Amino acid sequence: QVRLVESGGGSVQAGGSLRLSCAPTISSYCMGWFRQAPGKEREVVAYIYSGGGITYYADFVKGRFTISQDNAKNTLYLQMNSLKPEDTAMYYCAAGRCSLSERTYNYWGQGTQVTVSS
């Protein structure tokens, strides 16, 4: 059983930046970031499959967030810039098959909280 561990969350003012990390990455698996705000369903933020050169970003983060993977460090990152209050959520790392559905991801982290104040 693989346990993913996220880090890097915190509180920041609108317009600020945070970088989330998740380890370990799993070879040949798609690695993704999801988020869940209070009272809302969990939604995909971005995913990456380095073996196939695939990246995906949800429309609401395009141009602001960047997903990357350091295979030497077995670490997944999510660089978040120009943060908005609506980005406030628990952010989860996941590994599985690339899709927009959380059902295709087999492994999950415990989450890291991101809070953006206006």
CYANA upper distance limits for C-alpha pairs under 8 A (distance plus 0.5 A):
  2 VAL  CA    107 TYR  CA      7.18
  3 ARG  CA     24 PRO  CA      8.39
  3 ARG  CA    107 TYR  CA      7.50
  3 ARG  CA    108 TRP  CA      7.44
  3 ARG  CA    109 GLY  CA      6.96
  4 LEU  CA     22 CYS  CA      7.01
  4 LEU  CA     23 ALA  CA      6.07
  4 LEU  CA     24 PRO  CA      6.51
  4 LEU  CA     25 THR  CA      8.36
  4 LEU  CA     93 CYS  CA      7.47
  4 LEU  CA     94 ALA  CA      7.89
  4 LEU  CA    107 TYR  CA      7.58
  4 LEU  CA    108 TRP  CA      6.35
  4 LEU  CA    109 GLY  CA      4.93
  4 LEU  CA    110 GLN  CA      8.02
  5 VAL  CA     22 CYS  CA      5.88
  5 VAL  CA     23 ALA  CA      5.95
  5 VAL  CA     24 PRO  CA      7.85
  5 VAL  CA     93 CYS  CA      8.16
  5 VAL  CA    109 GLY  CA      5.68
  5 VAL  CA    110 GLN  CA      7.21
  5 VAL  CA    111 GLY  CA      8.25
  6 GLU  CA     20 LEU  CA      7.45
  6 GLU  CA     21 SER  CA      5.98
  6 GLU  CA     22 CYS  CA      4.79
  6 GLU  CA     23 ALA  CA      7.23
  6 GLU  CA     92 TYR  CA      7.71
  6 GLU  CA     93 CYS  CA      7.07
  6 GLU  CA    109 GLY  CA      6.75
  6 GLU  CA    110 GLN  CA      7.62
  6 GLU  CA    111 GLY  CA      6.63
  6 GLU  CA    112 THR  CA      6.56
  7 SER  CA     20 LEU  CA      6.23
  7 SER  CA     21 SER  CA      5.72
  7 SER  CA     22 CYS  CA      6.94
  7 SER  CA    112 THR  CA      6.64
  8 GLY  CA     18 LEU  CA      7.47
  8 GLY  CA     19 ARG  CA      6.32
  8 GLY  CA     20 LEU  CA      4.97
  8 GLY  CA     21 SER  CA      6.58
  8 GLY  CA    112 THR  CA      7.71
  9 GLY  CA     18 LEU  CA      7.50
  9 GLY  CA     19 ARG  CA      7.95
  9 GLY  CA     20 LEU  CA      6.66
  9 GLY  CA    112 THR  CA      5.75
  9 GLY  CA    113 GLN  CA      5.72
  9 GLY  CA    114 VAL  CA      5.50
 10 GLY  CA     18 LEU  CA      8.26
 10 GLY  CA    112 THR  CA      8.42
 10 GLY  CA    113 GLN  CA      6.64
 10 GLY  CA    114 VAL  CA      5.57
 10 GLY  CA    115 THR  CA      6.69
 11 SER  CA    114 VAL  CA      6.54
 11 SER  CA    115 THR  CA      5.14
 11 SER  CA    116 VAL  CA      6.35
 11 SER  CA    117 SER  CA      8.03
 12 VAL  CA     16 GLY  CA      6.52
 12 VAL  CA     17 SER  CA      7.79
 12 VAL  CA     18 LEU  CA      8.33
 12 VAL  CA    114 VAL  CA      8.48
 12 VAL  CA    115 THR  CA      6.85
 12 VAL  CA    116 VAL  CA      5.54
 12 VAL  CA    117 SER  CA      6.86
 13 GLN  CA     83 LEU  CA      8.16
 13 GLN  CA    116 VAL  CA      5.82
 13 GLN  CA    117 SER  CA      5.28
 13 GLN  CA    118 SER  CA      6.53
 14 ALA  CA     82 SER  CA      7.43
 14 ALA  CA     83 LEU  CA      5.82
 14 ALA  CA     84 LYS  CA      5.51
 14 ALA  CA     85 PRO  CA      6.72
 14 ALA  CA    116 VAL  CA      6.24
 14 ALA  CA    117 SER  CA      6.18
 14 ALA  CA    118 SER  CA      5.75
 15 GLY  CA     81 ASN  CA      7.51
 15 GLY  CA     82 SER  CA      4.66
 15 GLY  CA     83 LEU  CA      5.39
 15 GLY  CA     84 LYS  CA      6.92
 16 GLY  CA     81 ASN  CA      6.66
 16 GLY  CA     82 SER  CA      6.01
 16 GLY  CA     83 LEU  CA      6.01
 17 SER  CA     79 GLN  CA      7.99
 17 SER  CA     80 MET  CA      5.88
 17 SER  CA     81 ASN  CA      4.91
 17 SER  CA     82 SER  CA      6.75
 17 SER  CA     83 LEU  CA      6.68
 18 LEU  CA     79 GLN  CA      6.71
 18 LEU  CA     80 MET  CA      5.73
 18 LEU  CA     81 ASN  CA      7.25
 19 ARG  CA     77 TYR  CA      7.26
 19 ARG  CA     78 LEU  CA      6.06
 19 ARG  CA     79 GLN  CA      4.91
 19 ARG  CA     80 MET  CA      6.37
 20 LEU  CA     77 TYR  CA      5.98
 20 LEU  CA     78 LEU  CA      5.49
 20 LEU  CA     79 GLN  CA      6.94
 20 LEU  CA     80 MET  CA      8.36
 21 SER  CA     75 THR  CA      7.13
 21 SER  CA     76 LEU  CA      6.09
 21 SER  CA     77 TYR  CA      5.04
 21 SER  CA     78 LEU  CA      7.05
 22 CYS  CA     75 THR  CA      6.08
 22 CYS  CA     76 LEU  CA      5.46
 22 CYS  CA     77 TYR  CA      6.86
 22 CYS  CA     93 CYS  CA      6.80
 22 CYS  CA    109 GLY  CA      8.49
 23 ALA  CA     74 ASN  CA      6.66
 23 ALA  CA     75 THR  CA      5.22
 23 ALA  CA     76 LEU  CA      6.86
 24 PRO  CA     74 ASN  CA      5.57
 24 PRO  CA     75 THR  CA      6.04
 24 PRO  CA     76 LEU  CA      8.10
 25 THR  CA     29 TYR  CA      8.41
 25 THR  CA     31 MET  CA      7.54
 25 THR  CA     69 GLN  CA      8.49
 25 THR  CA     71 ASN  CA      8.10
 25 THR  CA     74 ASN  CA      5.38
 25 THR  CA     75 THR  CA      6.03
 25 THR  CA     76 LEU  CA      6.86
 25 THR  CA     95 ALA  CA      8.08
 26 ILE  CA     30 CYS  CA      8.48
 26 ILE  CA     31 MET  CA      8.30
 26 ILE  CA     74 ASN  CA      8.05
 26 ILE  CA     95 ALA  CA      7.55
 28 SER  CA     49 TYR  CA      8.17
 28 SER  CA     51 GLY  CA      7.00
 29 TYR  CA     49 TYR  CA      7.28
 29 TYR  CA     95 ALA  CA      6.47
 29 TYR  CA     96 GLY  CA      5.79
 29 TYR  CA     97 ARG  CA      6.88
 30 CYS  CA     47 TYR  CA      7.36
 30 CYS  CA     48 ILE  CA      6.26
 30 CYS  CA     49 TYR  CA      5.06
 30 CYS  CA     50 SER  CA      8.15
 30 CYS  CA     95 ALA  CA      6.08
 30 CYS  CA     96 GLY  CA      5.76
 30 CYS  CA     97 ARG  CA      5.88
 30 CYS  CA     98 CYS  CA      5.76
 31 MET  CA     47 TYR  CA      6.08
 31 MET  CA     48 ILE  CA      5.91
 31 MET  CA     49 TYR  CA      6.86
 31 MET  CA     76 LEU  CA      7.90
 31 MET  CA     93 CYS  CA      7.81
 31 MET  CA     94 ALA  CA      6.28
 31 MET  CA     95 ALA  CA      5.11
 31 MET  CA     96 GLY  CA      7.16
 31 MET  CA     98 CYS  CA      8.03
 32 GLY  CA     44 VAL  CA      7.98
 32 GLY  CA     45 VAL  CA      8.06
 32 GLY  CA     46 ALA  CA      6.21
 32 GLY  CA     47 TYR  CA      4.40
 32 GLY  CA     48 ILE  CA      6.72
 32 GLY  CA     93 CYS  CA      6.29
 32 GLY  CA     94 ALA  CA      5.64
 32 GLY  CA     95 ALA  CA      6.75
 32 GLY  CA     98 CYS  CA      8.25
 33 TRP  CA     44 VAL  CA      6.69
 33 TRP  CA     45 VAL  CA      5.93
 33 TRP  CA     46 ALA  CA      5.87
 33 TRP  CA     47 TYR  CA      6.61
 33 TRP  CA     78 LEU  CA      8.18
 33 TRP  CA     91 TYR  CA      7.30
 33 TRP  CA     92 TYR  CA      6.10
 33 TRP  CA     93 CYS  CA      5.24
 33 TRP  CA     94 ALA  CA      6.76
 34 PHE  CA     42 ARG  CA      7.01
 34 PHE  CA     43 GLU  CA      5.90
 34 PHE  CA     44 VAL  CA      4.77
 34 PHE  CA     45 VAL  CA      5.55
 34 PHE  CA     46 ALA  CA      7.60
 34 PHE  CA     91 TYR  CA      6.21
 34 PHE  CA     92 TYR  CA      5.55
 34 PHE  CA     93 CYS  CA      6.92
 34 PHE  CA     94 ALA  CA      8.01
 35 ARG  CA     42 ARG  CA      5.95
 35 ARG  CA     43 GLU  CA      6.00
 35 ARG  CA     44 VAL  CA      6.98
 35 ARG  CA     45 VAL  CA      7.11
 35 ARG  CA     89 ALA  CA      6.38
 35 ARG  CA     90 MET  CA      5.92
 35 ARG  CA     91 TYR  CA      4.78
 35 ARG  CA     92 TYR  CA      6.36
 36 GLN  CA     40 LYS  CA      6.75
 36 GLN  CA     41 GLU  CA      6.46
 36 GLN  CA     42 ARG  CA      4.78
 36 GLN  CA     43 GLU  CA      6.87
 36 GLN  CA     89 ALA  CA      5.75
 36 GLN  CA     90 MET  CA      5.78
 36 GLN  CA     91 TYR  CA      7.09
 37 ALA  CA     41 GLU  CA      7.80
 37 ALA  CA     42 ARG  CA      7.87
 37 ALA  CA     88 THR  CA      7.06
 37 ALA  CA     89 ALA  CA      4.74
 37 ALA  CA     90 MET  CA      6.81
 38 PRO  CA     89 ALA  CA      7.62
 42 ARG  CA    102 GLU  CA      8.46
 43 GLU  CA    100 LEU  CA      8.27
 43 GLU  CA    102 GLU  CA      8.34
 44 VAL  CA     58 ALA  CA      7.36
 44 VAL  CA    100 LEU  CA      6.41
 44 VAL  CA    101 SER  CA      7.96
 44 VAL  CA    102 GLU  CA      8.11
 45 VAL  CA     57 TYR  CA      6.52
 45 VAL  CA     58 ALA  CA      5.80
 45 VAL  CA     61 VAL  CA      7.62
 46 ALA  CA     55 THR  CA      7.75
 46 ALA  CA     56 TYR  CA      5.74
 46 ALA  CA     57 TYR  CA      4.89
 46 ALA  CA     58 ALA  CA      6.61
 46 ALA  CA     67 ILE  CA      7.18
 47 TYR  CA     54 ILE  CA      8.45
 47 TYR  CA     55 THR  CA      6.13
 47 TYR  CA     56 TYR  CA      5.79
 47 TYR  CA     57 TYR  CA      7.37
 47 TYR  CA     67 ILE  CA      7.51
 47 TYR  CA     98 CYS  CA      7.47
 48 ILE  CA     53 GLY  CA      8.10
 48 ILE  CA     54 ILE  CA      6.02
 48 ILE  CA     55 THR  CA      4.89
 48 ILE  CA     56 TYR  CA      7.06
 48 ILE  CA     67 ILE  CA      7.50
 48 ILE  CA     68 SER  CA      7.74
 48 ILE  CA     69 GLN  CA      8.31
 48 ILE  CA     98 CYS  CA      8.15
 49 TYR  CA     53 GLY  CA      6.47
 49 TYR  CA     54 ILE  CA      5.51
 49 TYR  CA     55 THR  CA      6.97
 49 TYR  CA     98 CYS  CA      7.83
 50 SER  CA     54 ILE  CA      6.87
 50 SER  CA     69 GLN  CA      8.00
 55 THR  CA     67 ILE  CA      8.33
 57 TYR  CA     61 VAL  CA      7.01
 57 TYR  CA     62 LYS  CA      6.39
 58 ALA  CA     62 LYS  CA      6.91
 61 VAL  CA     65 PHE  CA      6.02
 64 ARG  CA     80 MET  CA      6.66
 64 ARG  CA     81 ASN  CA      5.63
 64 ARG  CA     82 SER  CA      6.52
 64 ARG  CA     83 LEU  CA      8.17
 65 PHE  CA     78 LEU  CA      7.17
 65 PHE  CA     79 GLN  CA      5.94
 65 PHE  CA     80 MET  CA      4.96
 65 PHE  CA     81 ASN  CA      6.46
 66 THR  CA     77 TYR  CA      8.48
 66 THR  CA     78 LEU  CA      6.13
 66 THR  CA     79 GLN  CA      5.54
 66 THR  CA     80 MET  CA      7.13
 67 ILE  CA     76 LEU  CA      8.00
 67 ILE  CA     77 TYR  CA      6.18
 67 ILE  CA     78 LEU  CA      5.09
 67 ILE  CA     79 GLN  CA      6.93
 68 SER  CA     76 LEU  CA      6.47
 68 SER  CA     77 TYR  CA      5.72
 68 SER  CA     78 LEU  CA      7.04
 69 GLN  CA     74 ASN  CA      7.94
 69 GLN  CA     75 THR  CA      6.37
 69 GLN  CA     76 LEU  CA      4.96
 69 GLN  CA     77 TYR  CA      6.56
 70 ASP  CA     74 ASN  CA      6.32
 70 ASP  CA     75 THR  CA      5.84
 70 ASP  CA     76 LEU  CA      6.88
 71 ASN  CA     75 THR  CA      7.09
 83 LEU  CA     87 ASP  CA      6.98
 83 LEU  CA    116 VAL  CA      7.27
 84 LYS  CA     88 THR  CA      8.09
 84 LYS  CA    116 VAL  CA      6.64
 84 LYS  CA    117 SER  CA      8.20
 84 LYS  CA    118 SER  CA      8.08
 85 PRO  CA    115 THR  CA      7.82
 85 PRO  CA    116 VAL  CA      5.14
 85 PRO  CA    117 SER  CA      6.01
 85 PRO  CA    118 SER  CA      6.54
 86 GLU  CA    116 VAL  CA      8.03
 87 ASP  CA    114 VAL  CA      8.01
 87 ASP  CA    115 THR  CA      7.93
 87 ASP  CA    116 VAL  CA      7.19
 88 THR  CA    113 GLN  CA      8.31
 88 THR  CA    114 VAL  CA      5.87
 88 THR  CA    115 THR  CA      5.05
 88 THR  CA    116 VAL  CA      5.93
 89 ALA  CA    113 GLN  CA      6.60
 89 ALA  CA    114 VAL  CA      6.03
 89 ALA  CA    115 THR  CA      7.12
 90 MET  CA    111 GLY  CA      6.37
 90 MET  CA    112 THR  CA      6.03
 90 MET  CA    113 GLN  CA      4.89
 90 MET  CA    114 VAL  CA      6.55
 91 TYR  CA    111 GLY  CA      5.76
 91 TYR  CA    112 THR  CA      5.77
 91 TYR  CA    113 GLN  CA      6.60
 91 TYR  CA    114 VAL  CA      7.46
 92 TYR  CA    108 TRP  CA      7.42
 92 TYR  CA    109 GLY  CA      6.33
 92 TYR  CA    110 GLN  CA      7.18
 92 TYR  CA    111 GLY  CA      4.93
 92 TYR  CA    112 THR  CA      7.11
 93 CYS  CA    108 TRP  CA      6.30
 93 CYS  CA    109 GLY  CA      5.84
 93 CYS  CA    111 GLY  CA      7.48
 94 ALA  CA    105 TYR  CA      6.56
 94 ALA  CA    106 ASN  CA      7.79
 94 ALA  CA    107 TYR  CA      5.95
 94 ALA  CA    108 TRP  CA      4.93
 94 ALA  CA    109 GLY  CA      6.93
 95 ALA  CA    105 TYR  CA      5.79
 95 ALA  CA    106 ASN  CA      6.48
 95 ALA  CA    107 TYR  CA      5.63
 95 ALA  CA    108 TRP  CA      7.13
 96 GLY  CA    104 THR  CA      6.44
 96 GLY  CA    105 TYR  CA      4.41
 96 GLY  CA    106 ASN  CA      5.62
 96 GLY  CA    107 TYR  CA      7.19
 97 ARG  CA    104 THR  CA      5.90
 97 ARG  CA    105 TYR  CA      6.32
 98 CYS  CA    104 THR  CA      7.72
 98 CYS  CA    105 TYR  CA      8.21
 99 SER  CA    104 THR  CA      7.23
101 SER  CA    105 TYR  CA      8.30
